[in-house]
């Protein structure tokens, strides 16, 4: 299956953030999240495993109580059910990969 980035509409993903659900199937999902400088993602957890890659900008990522300043090219792996959140230090774009797919992100 192919997914045309330009045809995918952005949707709200919390205050100061939007997301585009890109390629996905039952066991894997790629999501592009754009953050405005200062956006604060609320601490949360979910059963899905997640890997995140910073495409542009800088973020402060908190994983299970540990904070890390991340910039373009940095990545993080988040096991399922582990609390995490971030704050955008600049405008930023992050690619999130989930397994299995986040059905709650699908309309």
C-alpha positions as CSV (number, residue, x, y, z in Angstrom):
1,X,0.0,0.0,0.0
2,X,1.1,3.5,-0.7
3,X,0.3,6.6,1.3
4,X,0.5,10.1,-0.4
5,X,1.8,12.6,2.2
6,X,0.2,15.6,0.5
7,X,-3.2,13.9,0.5
8,X,-3.2,13.2,4.2
9,X,-4.9,15.8,6.3
10,X,-3.2,17.0,9.6
11,X,-5.3,16.6,12.7
12,X,-5.0,18.1,16.2
13,X,-2.8,16.1,18.5
14,X,-3.0,18.3,21.7
15,X,-2.2,21.9,22.3
16,X,0.4,23.2,19.8
17,X,0.7,19.9,17.9
18,X,-0.7,18.3,14.8
19,X,-0.3,14.8,13.4
20,X,-0.5,12.9,10.1
21,X,-1.0,9.2,10.2
22,X,1.2,7.9,7.4
23,X,1.8,4.3,6.4
24,X,0.0,1.8,8.6
25,X,-1.3,-1.7,8.9
26,X,-2.4,-3.9,11.8
27,X,1.1,-4.4,13.2
28,X,2.9,-1.2,12.4
29,X,2.1,2.6,12.1
30,X,4.2,5.6,11.2
31,X,3.0,9.1,12.4
32,X,4.4,12.5,11.6
33,X,3.9,15.0,14.5
34,X,4.6,18.7,14.2
35,X,5.0,20.7,17.4
36,X,5.0,24.5,17.8
37,X,7.7,25.9,20.1
38,X,6.6,25.6,23.7
39,X,4.1,22.7,23.0
40,X,3.9,20.4,26.0
41,X,2.7,16.9,25.5
42,X,1.0,15.5,28.6
43,X,2.6,12.6,30.3
44,X,1.0,9.4,29.1
45,X,1.5,5.7,28.4
46,X,0.0,3.1,26.1
47,X,0.5,-0.6,25.5
48,X,2.1,0.0,22.1
49,X,5.9,-0.1,21.6
50,X,7.1,3.2,20.1
51,X,10.2,4.6,18.5
52,X,10.5,8.3,17.8
53,X,12.9,10.1,15.5
54,X,13.5,13.9,15.6
55,X,13.3,15.1,11.9
56,X,13.8,18.8,12.8
57,X,14.0,21.1,15.8
58,X,14.7,20.4,19.4
59,X,12.7,18.7,22.1
60,X,13.0,17.9,25.8
61,X,11.9,14.2,26.1
62,X,10.9,12.6,29.4
63,X,10.9,8.8,29.6
64,X,10.0,7.1,32.8
65,X,11.3,10.1,34.8
66,X,14.6,10.6,32.8
67,X,14.9,13.8,30.7
68,X,16.9,14.1,27.5
69,X,17.5,17.1,25.3
70,X,17.0,15.7,21.7
71,X,17.8,17.3,18.4
72,X,17.6,16.5,14.7
73,X,18.7,13.0,14.1
74,X,18.2,11.7,17.7
75,X,15.9,8.8,18.4
76,X,14.3,7.0,21.4
77,X,12.7,3.7,22.0
78,X,9.7,3.5,24.4
79,X,8.6,0.1,25.7
80,X,4.8,-0.3,26.0
81,X,3.2,1.1,29.1
82,X,6.2,3.3,30.1
83,X,5.2,6.9,31.0
84,X,6.6,9.5,28.6
85,X,6.1,13.1,27.3
86,X,7.9,15.9,25.6
87,X,8.2,19.7,25.4
88,X,9.1,21.4,22.1
89,X,12.1,23.7,22.7
90,X,11.8,25.0,19.1
91,X,9.3,24.2,16.3
92,X,9.9,20.5,15.7
93,X,8.8,17.5,13.7
94,X,9.0,14.0,15.1
95,X,8.3,10.7,13.4
96,X,6.7,8.1,15.7
97,X,6.6,4.5,14.8
98,X,4.2,2.2,16.8
99,X,3.6,-1.5,17.0
100,X,0.9,-2.6,16.8
101,X,-0.9,0.3,15.0
102,X,-2.7,2.9,17.2
103,X,-6.3,2.2,16.3
104,X,-7.3,5.2,18.4
105,X,-5.5,7.4,15.8
106,X,-7.7,6.1,13.0
107,X,-11.0,7.6,12.1
